[in-house]
Amino acid sequence: MELNEEVVARAAARCRERHVVLPTFAQLKDPALIPAEIKERLRHVGLWDINPLNLFRIGWHNEPVEHGGGFGPVNYLALPEALTGVAAPIVLLVGKWFPTGAHKVGAAYGCLAPRLVTGGFDPTRQKAVWPSTGNYCRGGVFDACVMGCSSVAILPEQMSRERFEWLRALGAEIIATPGGESNVKEIYDKCWEIRRTRPECVIFNQFEEFGNACWHYHVTGAAAEEAWRLAGGATTRLSAFVAATGSAGTIAAGDYLRSVAPRLLVVAAEALQCPTLYENGFGEHRIEGIGDKHVPWIHNVRTTDVVVAVDDAACLRLFRLFNEEVGQAYLVRAGVAEAVVRQLPLCGISAIANMLAAIKVARRFEFTARDVVLSVATDSAAMYGSRLEELRAARGEYTPEQAARDFEGALLATRDDHVAELSYSGRKRLHNLKYYTWVEQQGKSVAELNALWYDEEFWARTFAQVEVWDRWISAFNIQSGATPC
């Protein structure tokens, strides 16, 4: 990135006016590095408040409270065999305790901060555009709002009502594109229209911005390692990391974890109804937040070992089981610890998809109680109250009999079907799919595409640039002279 000192000066002045101190990636990874003054002031700030201090809460270590929390151990949920049916512990990082209730606010910050501190984005004169299938645009709007910056949120019209209501409340301009979760092409088309017609807009495309992957590599990767050590203990081995691909930011944490556990399997999950990675397929699905029909530019497919396709119908059945009182009571009677059942609403629909993919992996590779499988609960059931209402209206009152069918049929009956173990040629196939989206449609060159595959140092250099970004962030904070409010 090239430094534009004139724009940086304006951005620094804006941050000084609004008391915005930017956290470094290192501080988001390790809250022990956050200044004591900021920690003290956070005790008076709500988790979702549009307050610059909440930028320091864009991490996995927030105290799990809605207001005034500090920092502590990483937030995770350990799922036992009584629930999953497999001996291998499945451990999910919990995204509910981020500002906005989802970890995508971190991906958005990873894209915004480097541009802000180098003059690639002027918050005083430009609008930030956040193309998304839901949570990313919410995170981007949140990050931009604390700087007094206008935002444009692009997301499919079929996303949950809660997302649209929250965006309207923050005053974002909303563009609802046709279709649902897998209609990413329509989002890209709208971005091209904006580039042609609205020069004041800067697009932060999570599917191609390496700040997304870099944030997850350093922050989510380290948090996942900590969760493994806390939940698994010294006698376990870290055997797999599972992430629904979506923008392919989260799966970059697998690259970090492989530096800790070299034999780790990195697993990409997607909807069976739109099996793009699994069999070059297409279609529509209902697992919100994991767009399909393309391979994101930032997906390091060279380090992806397994692809798993998950039935969206099973995810919705379990979403109801986990959130209806009748379903929770049934799980307790079935032998699942009440303390675990009370935490299941921490899992949104995509988290359930990750859980099912993890179960399939555990069965395919015959994992034992020593093999920990890590994954992510991107957001919680709080993001999908309207979906629960729709299920009740369509399917009627939830009964113990239905709970039994869902527990047995959608969870315990999960097998290792629709699992593809990738060879060298299988990974190369996924890489080649990038050509059709990124070279033919989005203006990348073949040379850039080849670098993603053939340049052995490309990904190491990409993830290492965070150290440079942190130096720029520190210099920017000095220039702005901002003091926390």
VOMI-661841 format. One line per field, with one value per residue (C-alpha): residue number from 1; residue in one letter; x, y, z. Coordinates in Angstrom, 2 decimals. Example, Ala and Ser with C-alpha at 12.3 -4.5 7.8 and 13.67 -1.06 7.14 Angstrom:
residues 2
pos	(1; 2)
code	(A; S)
u	(12.30; 13.67)
v	(-4.50; -1.06)
w	(7.80; 7.14)
END
This chain:
residues 485
pos	(1; 2; 3; 4; 5; 6; 7; 8; 9; 10; 11; 12; 13; 14; 15; 16; 17; 18; 19; 20; 21; 22; 23; 24; 25; 26; 27; 28; 29; 30; 31; 32; 33; 34; 35; 36; 37; 38; 39; 40; 41; 42; 43; 44; 45; 46; 47; 48; 49; 50; 51; 52; 53; 54; 55; 56; 57; 58; 59; 60; 61; 62; 63; 64; 65; 66; 67; 68; 69; 70; 71; 72; 73; 74; 75; 76; 77; 78; 79; 80; 81; 82; 83; 84; 85; 86; 87; 88; 89; 90; 91; 92; 93; 94; 95; 96; 97; 98; 99; 100; 101; 102; 103; 104; 105; 106; 107; 108; 109; 110; 111; 112; 113; 114; 115; 116; 117; 118; 119; 120; 121; 122; 123; 124; 125; 126; 127; 128; 129; 130; 131; 132; 133; 134; 135; 136; 137; 138; 139; 140; 141; 142; 143; 144; 145; 146; 147; 148; 149; 150; 151; 152; 153; 154; 155; 156; 157; 158; 159; 160; 161; 162; 163; 164; 165; 166; 167; 168; 169; 170; 171; 172; 173; 174; 175; 176; 177; 178; 179; 180; 181; 182; 183; 184; 185; 186; 187; 188; 189; 190; 191; 192; 193; 194; 195; 196; 197; 198; 199; 200; 201; 202; 203; 204; 205; 206; 207; 208; 209; 210; 211; 212; 213; 214; 215; 216; 217; 218; 219; 220; 221; 222; 223; 224; 225; 226; 227; 228; 229; 230; 231; 232; 233; 234; 235; 236; 237; 238; 239; 240; 241; 242; 243; 244; 245; 246; 247; 248; 249; 250; 251; 252; 253; 254; 255; 256; 257; 258; 259; 260; 261; 262; 263; 264; 265; 266; 267; 268; 269; 270; 271; 272; 273; 274; 275; 276; 277; 278; 279; 280; 281; 282; 283; 284; 285; 286; 287; 288; 289; 290; 291; 292; 293; 294; 295; 296; 297; 298; 299; 300; 301; 302; 303; 304; 305; 306; 307; 308; 309; 310; 311; 312; 313; 314; 315; 316; 317; 318; 319; 320; 321; 322; 323; 324; 325; 326; 327; 328; 329; 330; 331; 332; 333; 334; 335; 336; 337; 338; 339; 340; 341; 342; 343; 344; 345; 346; 347; 348; 349; 350; 351; 352; 353; 354; 355; 356; 357; 358; 359; 360; 361; 362; 363; 364; 365; 366; 367; 368; 369; 370; 371; 372; 373; 374; 375; 376; 377; 378; 379; 380; 381; 382; 383; 384; 385; 386; 387; 388; 389; 390; 391; 392; 393; 394; 395; 396; 397; 398; 399; 400; 401; 402; 403; 404; 405; 406; 407; 408; 409; 410; 411; 412; 413; 414; 415; 416; 417; 418; 419; 420; 421; 422; 423; 424; 425; 426; 427; 428; 429; 430; 431; 432; 433; 434; 435; 436; 437; 438; 439; 440; 441; 442; 443; 444; 445; 446; 447; 448; 449; 450; 451; 452; 453; 454; 455; 456; 457; 458; 459; 460; 461; 462; 463; 464; 465; 466; 467; 468; 469; 470; 471; 472; 473; 474; 475; 476; 477; 478; 479; 480; 481; 482; 483; 484; 485)
code	(M; E; L; N; E; E; V; V; A; R; A; A; A; R; C; R; E; R; H; V; V; L; P; T; F; A; Q; L; K; D; P; A; L; I; P; A; E; I; K; E; R; L; R; H; V; G; L; W; D; I; N; P; L; N; L; F; R; I; G; W; H; N; E; P; V; E; H; G; G; G; F; G; P; V; N; Y; L; A; L; P; E; A; L; T; G; V; A; A; P; I; V; L; L; V; G; K; W; F; P; T; G; A; H; K; V; G; A; A; Y; G; C; L; A; P; R; L; V; T; G; G; F; D; P; T; R; Q; K; A; V; W; P; S; T; G; N; Y; C; R; G; G; V; F; D; A; C; V; M; G; C; S; S; V; A; I; L; P; E; Q; M; S; R; E; R; F; E; W; L; R; A; L; G; A; E; I; I; A; T; P; G; G; E; S; N; V; K; E; I; Y; D; K; C; W; E; I; R; R; T; R; P; E; C; V; I; F; N; Q; F; E; E; F; G; N; A; C; W; H; Y; H; V; T; G; A; A; A; E; E; A; W; R; L; A; G; G; A; T; T; R; L; S; A; F; V; A; A; T; G; S; A; G; T; I; A; A; G; D; Y; L; R; S; V; A; P; R; L; L; V; V; A; A; E; A; L; Q; C; P; T; L; Y; E; N; G; F; G; E; H; R; I; E; G; I; G; D; K; H; V; P; W; I; H; N; V; R; T; T; D; V; V; V; A; V; D; D; A; A; C; L; R; L; F; R; L; F; N; E; E; V; G; Q; A; Y; L; V; R; A; G; V; A; E; A; V; V; R; Q; L; P; L; C; G; I; S; A; I; A; N; M; L; A; A; I; K; V; A; R; R; F; E; F; T; A; R; D; V; V; L; S; V; A; T; D; S; A; A; M; Y; G; S; R; L; E; E; L; R; A; A; R; G; E; Y; T; P; E; Q; A; A; R; D; F; E; G; A; L; L; A; T; R; D; D; H; V; A; E; L; S; Y; S; G; R; K; R; L; H; N; L; K; Y; Y; T; W; V; E; Q; Q; G; K; S; V; A; E; L; N; A; L; W; Y; D; E; E; F; W; A; R; T; F; A; Q; V; E; V; W; D; R; W; I; S; A; F; N; I; Q; S; G; A; T; P; C)
u	(0.00; 1.23; 1.07; -1.12; -0.07; -2.76; -5.56; -3.88; -3.81; -7.55; -8.27; -6.08; -7.93; -11.26; -10.07; -8.83; -12.23; -14.08; -11.58; -10.82; -7.72; -7.12; -6.17; -3.32; -3.81; -1.49; -3.80; -6.86; -4.98; -3.78; -5.83; -2.99; -1.40; -4.36; -3.62; -5.07; -6.82; -8.85; -9.75; -10.97; -13.12; -14.65; -16.23; -18.80; -19.49; -22.07; -20.85; -22.90; -22.52; -21.30; -18.30; -14.70; -13.56; -15.43; -12.88; -10.72; -13.40; -13.00; -11.58; -12.43; -11.55; -14.42; -16.07; -19.42; -21.67; -23.71; -22.32; -19.11; -17.16; -13.41; -11.26; -10.63; -10.09; -11.21; -14.95; -15.65; -18.25; -17.19; -19.73; -19.72; -20.31; -23.78; -24.80; -22.71; -22.55; -18.78; -16.03; -13.87; -14.52; -15.88; -14.90; -16.53; -15.19; -18.17; -18.83; -21.81; -19.57; -18.21; -19.71; -22.64; -22.88; -20.76; -17.05; -17.34; -16.75; -13.14; -12.89; -14.25; -11.70; -8.95; -9.96; -10.59; -7.68; -4.79; -6.48; -7.35; -3.81; -2.19; -4.62; -6.41; -9.70; -10.81; -13.52; -14.19; -15.04; -15.77; -18.37; -17.40; -19.17; -19.53; -20.57; -21.84; -24.25; -25.12; -22.79; -19.80; -21.74; -23.05; -19.49; -18.27; -21.07; -20.26; -16.55; -17.27; -19.91; -17.47; -15.47; -18.49; -18.21; -21.12; -21.61; -23.37; -24.41; -24.98; -26.67; -29.19; -32.85; -33.64; -31.36; -32.92; -35.06; -32.83; -29.92; -31.91; -33.48; -30.09; -28.57; -31.48; -31.14; -27.52; -28.46; -26.66; -27.67; -28.96; -28.87; -30.77; -29.67; -31.77; -31.72; -30.28; -27.10; -25.58; -26.27; -22.85; -22.58; -25.45; -23.52; -20.44; -22.56; -23.83; -20.25; -19.29; -22.26; -21.13; -17.58; -18.93; -21.45; -20.40; -16.77; -17.18; -17.50; -14.69; -15.51; -14.17; -14.76; -14.31; -14.01; -10.81; -9.35; -6.48; -7.07; -9.98; -7.77; -4.94; -7.20; -8.42; -4.95; -3.56; -6.58; -8.89; -5.99; -4.45; -7.85; -8.53; -5.21; -6.05; -9.50; -7.91; -5.50; -8.23; -10.83; -8.62; -5.78; -2.29; -3.37; -5.23; -4.06; -5.41; -6.68; -8.95; -10.15; -13.53; -14.87; -17.76; -16.01; -18.23; -15.66; -12.84; -11.57; -12.17; -10.54; -7.24; -7.02; -6.26; -2.98; -2.00; -3.06; -0.98; 2.10; 1.08; -0.16; 1.49; -0.77; -3.94; -6.70; -8.11; -11.75; -13.97; -17.71; -20.53; -24.21; -25.10; -27.73; -24.95; -21.90; -19.46; -16.29; -17.62; -18.60; -18.50; -22.21; -24.67; -28.02; -29.79; -29.57; -30.64; -27.43; -27.15; -23.76; -21.91; -22.12; -21.36; -21.12; -17.53; -14.17; -13.09; -9.85; -8.42; -9.03; -5.67; -6.88; -3.36; -3.77; -7.36; -7.46; -11.14; -14.45; -17.70; -21.22; -23.97; -27.73; -29.38; -32.58; -30.65; -29.29; -32.77; -34.13; -31.34; -31.71; -35.24; -34.22; -31.58; -33.85; -37.32; -37.98; -39.43; -36.31; -33.96; -35.95; -35.75; -31.97; -31.60; -33.73; -31.60; -28.52; -26.99; -25.78; -28.13; -25.18; -24.39; -28.01; -28.34; -25.43; -26.73; -28.45; -24.89; -24.99; -26.53; -27.44; -23.94; -22.49; -24.74; -23.48; -19.92; -20.83; -22.36; -19.31; -17.07; -19.07; -18.69; -14.94; -14.69; -16.52; -14.61; -11.19; -12.22; -11.21; -11.08; -11.46; -7.86; -8.69; -10.01; -11.92; -12.06; -14.62; -16.45; -19.89; -19.85; -22.98; -25.79; -29.50; -30.13; -29.51; -32.30; -35.37; -37.44; -36.33; -37.57; -40.92; -41.10; -40.39; -43.12; -45.61; -44.73; -44.40; -46.60; -46.02; -42.77; -43.40; -41.28; -41.88; -40.47; -37.53; -36.78; -36.94; -34.65; -32.11; -31.94; -32.42; -30.57; -27.80; -27.05; -27.69; -25.03; -22.56; -19.51; -21.38; -20.59; -16.98; -14.23; -10.58; -8.51; -5.45; -3.03; -5.21; -8.32; -6.84; -5.72; -9.30; -10.52; -7.80; -8.76; -12.36; -11.11; -10.41; -14.06; -15.00; -11.85; -10.21; -13.25; -15.59; -13.62; -10.59; -7.75; -4.88; -3.75; -0.37; -2.05; -4.03; -0.92; 0.87; -1.73; -0.75; 2.85; 4.51; 5.60; 6.09; 2.91; 0.78; 3.59; 4.27; 0.57; 0.07; 3.37; 2.35; 0.29; 3.51; 3.88; 0.23; 0.64; 3.56; 1.42; -1.47; 0.82; 2.23; -1.29; -2.38; 0.57; -0.29; -3.95; -3.16; -6.58; -7.38; -10.00; -13.31)
v	(0.00; 3.48; 6.28; 9.28; 11.81; 14.35; 11.83; 10.41; 13.92; 14.33; 10.86; 11.57; 14.83; 13.00; 10.40; 13.15; 14.89; 11.65; 10.28; 7.27; 5.34; 2.43; -0.94; -2.86; -6.42; -7.48; -5.90; -7.59; -10.88; -10.34; -7.94; -7.86; -5.31; -2.91; 0.16; 0.09; 3.45; 2.00; -1.11; 1.04; 3.20; 0.12; -0.76; 1.96; 1.00; -1.41; -4.13; -2.83; 0.90; 3.01; 4.03; 4.16; 2.21; -0.81; -1.15; -2.72; -5.38; -6.73; -9.99; -13.33; -12.47; -10.18; -10.91; -12.50; -9.69; -7.07; -4.04; -3.01; -6.20; -6.57; -9.25; -12.84; -16.28; -16.90; -17.53; -21.08; -23.84; -27.47; -29.95; -33.38; -36.83; -36.95; -34.21; -34.91; -38.70; -38.70; -39.22; -36.38; -33.10; -30.41; -26.93; -23.80; -20.28; -18.10; -14.97; -13.63; -11.55; -9.31; -5.86; -6.51; -10.08; -11.62; -12.01; -10.43; -7.05; -8.22; -9.09; -5.63; -3.96; -6.00; -4.52; -0.95; -0.21; -0.68; 1.57; 4.20; 4.58; 4.71; 7.13; 4.56; 5.69; 9.18; 9.04; 12.75; 12.62; 9.03; 6.37; 2.84; 0.08; -3.31; -6.16; -9.02; -11.84; -10.29; -10.04; -8.49; -5.42; -5.05; -5.19; -2.71; -0.26; -0.51; 0.14; 3.08; 4.61; 5.14; 7.33; 9.31; 7.78; 7.02; 3.43; 1.51; -2.03; -4.50; -7.78; -10.21; -9.34; -12.74; -12.30; -12.26; -9.32; -8.59; -7.65; -5.07; -3.56; -3.08; -1.49; 0.94; 1.89; 2.93; 5.02; 2.94; 3.13; -0.36; -2.03; -5.34; -7.50; -10.32; -13.77; -15.25; -16.60; -18.08; -15.08; -13.44; -12.67; -10.21; -8.46; -8.19; -6.75; -4.03; -3.23; -2.71; -0.39; 1.65; 1.86; 3.29; 5.73; 6.75; 7.94; 8.92; 5.26; 2.91; -0.80; -3.09; -6.48; -9.16; -11.85; -10.36; -8.15; -9.92; -7.86; -10.24; -13.34; -11.64; -10.67; -14.26; -15.75; -13.76; -13.13; -16.10; -18.50; -17.61; -17.71; -21.18; -22.43; -21.11; -22.74; -26.08; -25.85; -24.79; -27.33; -30.23; -30.18; -31.55; -35.08; -34.14; -33.40; -30.71; -32.75; -30.56; -27.01; -26.62; -23.40; -22.71; -20.88; -17.83; -15.15; -17.59; -15.30; -17.60; -20.60; -18.65; -19.45; -22.98; -21.75; -20.37; -23.54; -25.70; -23.90; -25.24; -28.66; -29.64; -32.68; -30.62; -31.11; -27.84; -28.42; -26.21; -26.59; -25.51; -26.17; -29.43; -27.49; -25.36; -27.68; -25.37; -26.78; -30.31; -30.91; -27.59; -27.35; -24.50; -23.84; -22.00; -22.71; -21.40; -21.35; -17.58; -15.95; -18.49; -17.28; -19.81; -20.34; -19.11; -19.56; -16.39; -14.80; -14.93; -18.67; -20.43; -23.63; -25.11; -25.73; -27.01; -30.76; -31.67; -30.32; -31.21; -30.46; -30.05; -30.27; -26.95; -28.76; -30.46; -27.09; -25.58; -28.63; -28.38; -24.61; -25.20; -28.08; -25.91; -22.89; -24.22; -24.89; -28.27; -29.14; -28.09; -30.10; -33.15; -32.85; -32.77; -35.91; -37.51; -37.08; -33.81; -31.74; -28.87; -26.44; -27.36; -27.13; -23.63; -22.52; -23.94; -20.64; -19.33; -21.17; -19.48; -21.40; -21.35; -22.48; -25.53; -26.17; -26.05; -28.46; -30.97; -30.70; -31.35; -34.47; -35.76; -35.20; -36.95; -39.96; -40.06; -40.00; -42.11; -39.51; -40.53; -38.66; -37.46; -35.65; -32.11; -30.58; -26.77; -24.62; -21.30; -20.12; -16.98; -15.59; -16.70; -17.46; -13.80; -12.98; -15.29; -14.72; -14.08; -17.41; -19.19; -17.43; -18.53; -22.14; -22.08; -20.62; -23.15; -26.29; -25.70; -26.19; -27.92; -31.19; -33.73; -36.15; -33.70; -32.99; -36.71; -36.98; -33.98; -35.16; -38.65; -37.84; -34.55; -34.97; -38.47; -39.96; -37.72; -39.84; -39.12; -38.66; -35.78; -35.58; -35.04; -35.60; -33.36; -34.52; -32.14; -32.18; -31.65; -28.50; -27.34; -27.80; -25.38; -22.92; -23.10; -22.21; -18.78; -17.97; -17.70; -15.27; -13.26; -13.08; -13.20; -11.14; -9.12; -7.89; -9.87; -10.94; -14.48; -13.56; -12.57; -15.80; -17.90; -16.19; -17.54; -21.07; -21.06; -18.41; -20.47; -17.38; -15.54; -16.55; -16.22; -12.68; -11.87; -12.89; -11.31; -7.83; -7.40; -6.42; -3.51; -2.57; -2.44; -0.03; 2.17; 2.03; 3.07; 5.95; 7.02; 7.10; 9.34; 11.65; 11.85; 12.49; 11.07; 10.42; 7.83; 9.42)
w	(0.00; -0.87; 1.68; 0.84; 3.48; 2.62; 3.15; 6.25; 7.76; 7.23; 8.63; 11.66; 12.30; 12.12; 14.62; 16.94; 16.80; 17.58; 20.13; 17.95; 18.96; 16.59; 18.11; 16.57; 15.37; 18.19; 20.78; 19.30; 19.45; 23.04; 25.20; 27.75; 25.38; 25.59; 27.75; 31.27; 30.69; 27.84; 29.84; 32.69; 30.43; 28.79; 32.12; 31.39; 27.76; 26.38; 24.04; 21.09; 21.80; 18.89; 20.92; 19.62; 22.67; 21.34; 18.56; 21.26; 21.78; 18.25; 19.56; 21.16; 24.78; 25.79; 29.10; 28.11; 29.32; 27.47; 29.32; 31.03; 30.59; 30.65; 29.07; 30.05; 28.56; 25.00; 24.64; 23.49; 23.69; 24.09; 22.68; 24.37; 22.90; 24.49; 22.05; 18.96; 18.99; 18.39; 20.93; 19.61; 21.47; 19.14; 20.33; 18.88; 19.28; 20.28; 18.20; 20.18; 22.45; 19.71; 19.07; 16.67; 18.00; 15.24; 14.53; 11.08; 12.69; 12.96; 9.27; 8.44; 10.71; 9.07; 5.72; 6.91; 9.25; 6.77; 4.21; 6.78; 8.14; 4.69; 3.07; 0.95; 2.44; 3.43; 6.13; 5.70; 1.98; 0.99; 1.73; 2.74; 0.78; 2.44; 0.08; 2.20; 2.83; 6.18; 9.14; 7.34; 6.25; 9.81; 11.11; 8.52; 9.25; 12.97; 12.40; 10.11; 12.39; 15.24; 12.84; 11.71; 8.27; 5.94; 4.80; 2.06; 3.01; 0.19; 1.07; -0.45; 0.01; 1.56; 4.58; 8.04; 9.09; 12.08; 9.83; 7.89; 11.01; 12.66; 9.55; 9.23; 12.90; 12.27; 9.26; 6.65; 3.03; 2.22; -1.19; -1.21; -4.13; -5.63; -4.06; -0.90; 0.63; -2.52; -4.79; -4.49; -8.22; -7.86; -5.08; -7.32; -10.13; -7.81; -6.80; -10.44; -10.89; -7.88; -9.23; -12.50; -11.06; -7.55; -7.36; -3.71; -2.73; -1.71; -1.80; 0.89; -0.71; 1.94; -0.74; -2.16; 0.60; 2.33; 5.46; 6.11; 5.96; 7.86; 10.75; 11.06; 10.68; 13.60; 15.85; 15.25; 14.80; 18.16; 19.87; 18.43; 19.71; 23.18; 23.07; 22.19; 25.11; 27.55; 26.44; 25.45; 27.89; 27.52; 26.59; 23.39; 19.87; 17.58; 14.64; 12.51; 11.98; 10.27; 8.72; 6.40; 3.60; 3.05; 2.23; 3.19; 5.90; 8.86; 7.21; 7.16; 10.88; 9.73; 8.22; 11.61; 13.44; 11.11; 12.45; 15.87; 14.77; 11.44; 10.91; 11.30; 8.73; 7.38; 6.40; 4.24; 4.85; 2.56; 1.91; 0.17; -1.79; -3.35; -3.50; -5.30; -3.75; -3.36; -6.97; -8.87; -8.14; -7.80; -6.19; -3.38; 0.34; 3.74; 5.78; 6.18; 5.80; 3.64; 0.06; -2.67; -6.45; -6.46; -4.73; -2.88; -4.03; -0.50; 0.01; 0.25; -1.35; -1.30; 2.43; 2.34; 2.96; 3.04; 1.74; 3.53; 2.30; 4.92; 4.40; 5.21; 6.29; 9.08; 10.21; 10.48; 12.32; 14.87; 15.14; 16.34; 18.62; 20.28; 20.79; 21.60; 25.30; 24.41; 22.44; 25.21; 27.77; 25.51; 25.19; 28.96; 29.27; 26.56; 28.74; 27.54; 30.49; 31.28; 31.36; 27.74; 26.63; 28.08; 25.88; 22.59; 21.63; 21.23; 17.91; 14.89; 11.75; 10.24; 13.58; 13.41; 9.89; 11.20; 13.98; 11.56; 9.29; 12.31; 13.17; 9.62; 9.76; 13.13; 11.70; 8.41; 10.08; 13.08; 15.61; 19.25; 22.53; 22.06; 18.80; 19.23; 16.32; 16.33; 14.59; 14.93; 16.03; 13.90; 15.52; 17.81; 17.66; 18.55; 14.89; 13.71; 15.87; 12.75; 11.27; 14.40; 14.01; 10.38; 11.31; 13.93; 11.48; 8.78; 10.90; 13.91; 17.59; 18.52; 20.34; 22.24; 19.39; 16.86; 19.15; 19.27; 15.49; 15.05; 17.63; 16.17; 12.50; 12.05; 14.63; 15.89; 12.44; 10.87; 8.90; 6.79; 3.53; 1.17; 2.34; -0.24; 0.69; -1.54; -3.44; -5.15; -8.26; -6.14; -4.64; -8.07; -9.29; -6.61; -7.54; -11.21; -10.34; -9.29; -12.94; -13.89; -11.13; -10.68; -14.11; -16.39; -14.18; -11.63; -13.58; -11.99; -14.24; -14.95; -13.47; -10.20; -10.22; -10.84; -7.96; -5.54; -6.54; -7.76; -5.59; -2.58; -0.41; -1.36; 1.60; 4.14; 2.91; 2.98; 6.58; 7.70; 6.49; 9.67; 11.46; 9.04; 9.42; 13.20; 12.86; 10.61; 13.08; 15.93; 13.86; 12.87; 16.52; 17.33; 14.45; 15.41; 19.06; 19.87; 23.51; 24.52; 25.48)
END
